[in-house]
Amino acid sequence: MANIATTTDRINMLLEDIERGDYPERSDLEETLTTGYAWALQLDAECVQLERQISVNAAELAQETNEERARELSTLARVLTRKRRERDSLRSLLGVLRSGAQARVA
């Protein structure tokens, strides 16, 4: 499976094609949508894992003040925010691509 940056680039390229009225092959659209949604699910799973790690660290931090644990918690929160942004951006692009593909069929 292509990496997420390659998938995002592919989505943007297909959207540009659609915008110009040059509709891609259905198989290209379906493959890109499938790959994109697979990445979105992967990001969902990563977010869930990060949320669990944050919960564990927060509970342990509440029991004992530990500067290292606080830094780790801060890092996890930043990574979670970045992953959520990445996931939301990808899902938004996928929604636009799906709408563009459906407009061709309609």
TORTORLUM-882412 format. One record per residue (C-alpha): x, y, z. Coordinates in Angstrom, 3 decimals, padded with zeros to 6 digits. Layout:
REM TORTORLUM-882412
(r (X Y Z)),
...
This chain:
REM TORTORLUM-882412
(r (000.000 000.000 000.000)),
(r (001.314 003.449 -000.900)),
(r (002.246 005.732 001.965)),
(r (-000.175 008.373 003.186)),
(r (001.640 011.276 001.492)),
(r (001.565 009.469 -001.851)),
(r (-002.113 008.670 -001.360)),
(r (-002.910 012.291 -000.502)),
(r (-000.985 013.465 -003.562)),
(r (-002.929 010.997 -005.709)),
(r (-006.253 012.241 -004.300)),
(r (-005.280 015.851 -005.018)),
(r (-004.235 014.935 -008.553)),
(r (-007.561 013.187 -009.204)),
(r (-009.444 016.173 -007.775)),
(r (-007.562 018.491 -010.122)),
(r (-008.464 016.210 -013.039)),
(r (-012.132 016.235 -012.040)),
(r (-012.078 020.011 -011.645)),
(r (-010.836 020.305 -015.247)),
(r (-013.620 017.979 -016.393)),
(r (-011.174 015.169 -017.099)),
(r (-012.765 012.325 -015.159)),
(r (-010.419 009.481 -014.215)),
(r (-011.215 005.846 -014.807)),
(r (-013.588 004.346 -012.271)),
(r (-010.972 001.757 -011.276)),
(r (-008.476 004.552 -010.480)),
(r (-011.054 006.318 -008.335)),
(r (-012.043 003.150 -006.498)),
(r (-008.436 002.143 -005.854)),
(r (-007.551 005.586 -004.542)),
(r (-010.652 005.758 -002.352)),
(r (-009.976 002.280 -000.973)),
(r (-006.351 003.101 -000.200)),
(r (-007.343 006.444 001.309)),
(r (-009.969 004.925 003.582)),
(r (-007.502 002.231 004.638)),
(r (-005.108 004.984 005.717)),
(r (-007.930 006.784 007.525)),
(r (-008.712 003.586 009.439)),
(r (-005.021 003.191 010.273)),
(r (-004.968 006.744 011.621)),
(r (-008.120 005.987 013.645)),
(r (-006.368 002.991 015.211)),
(r (-003.278 005.069 015.984)),
(r (-005.454 007.714 017.647)),
(r (-007.158 005.100 019.826)),
(r (-003.776 003.718 020.880)),
(r (-002.487 007.197 021.694)),
(r (-005.640 007.952 023.705)),
(r (-005.047 004.794 025.750)),
(r (-001.417 005.742 026.367)),
(r (-002.485 009.225 027.432)),
(r (-005.039 007.765 029.860)),
(r (-002.477 005.456 031.428)),
(r (000.101 008.232 031.716)),
(r (-002.435 010.686 033.130)),
(r (-003.535 008.175 035.765)),
(r (000.049 007.489 036.765)),
(r (000.860 011.200 036.806)),
(r (-002.063 011.774 039.175)),
(r (-000.592 009.203 041.562)),
(r (002.933 010.570 041.501)),
(r (004.349 013.779 040.160)),
(r (007.006 012.869 037.673)),
(r (008.550 015.355 035.263)),
(r (009.472 012.648 032.749)),
(r (005.914 011.291 032.739)),
(r (004.556 014.818 032.270)),
(r (006.850 015.336 029.245)),
(r (005.771 012.000 027.811)),
(r (002.128 012.921 028.308)),
(r (002.707 016.246 026.560)),
(r (004.424 014.504 023.641)),
(r (001.616 011.970 023.312)),
(r (-000.979 014.749 023.302)),
(r (000.884 016.597 020.513)),
(r (001.183 013.425 018.436)),
(r (-002.511 012.678 018.950)),
(r (-003.453 016.185 017.817)),
(r (-001.291 015.810 014.686)),
(r (-002.728 012.376 013.863)),
(r (-006.293 013.620 014.297)),
(r (-005.592 016.587 012.014)),
(r (-004.031 014.291 009.428)),
(r (-006.977 011.874 009.632)),
(r (-009.572 014.637 009.409)),
(r (-007.814 016.230 006.449)),
(r (-007.625 012.880 004.669)),
(r (-011.289 012.106 005.334)),
(r (-012.236 015.546 004.015)),
(r (-010.270 014.988 000.803)),
(r (-011.812 011.547 000.416)),
(r (-015.290 013.012 000.823)),
(r (-014.633 015.567 -001.901)),
(r (-013.211 012.895 -004.209)),
(r (-016.164 010.604 -003.571)),
(r (-018.581 013.471 -004.300)),
(r (-016.716 014.329 -007.493)),
(r (-016.817 010.718 -008.603)),
(r (-020.544 010.485 -007.843)),
(r (-021.248 013.704 -009.748)),
(r (-019.850 012.089 -012.871)),
(r (-022.198 009.132 -012.514)),
(r (-025.258 011.282 -011.813)),
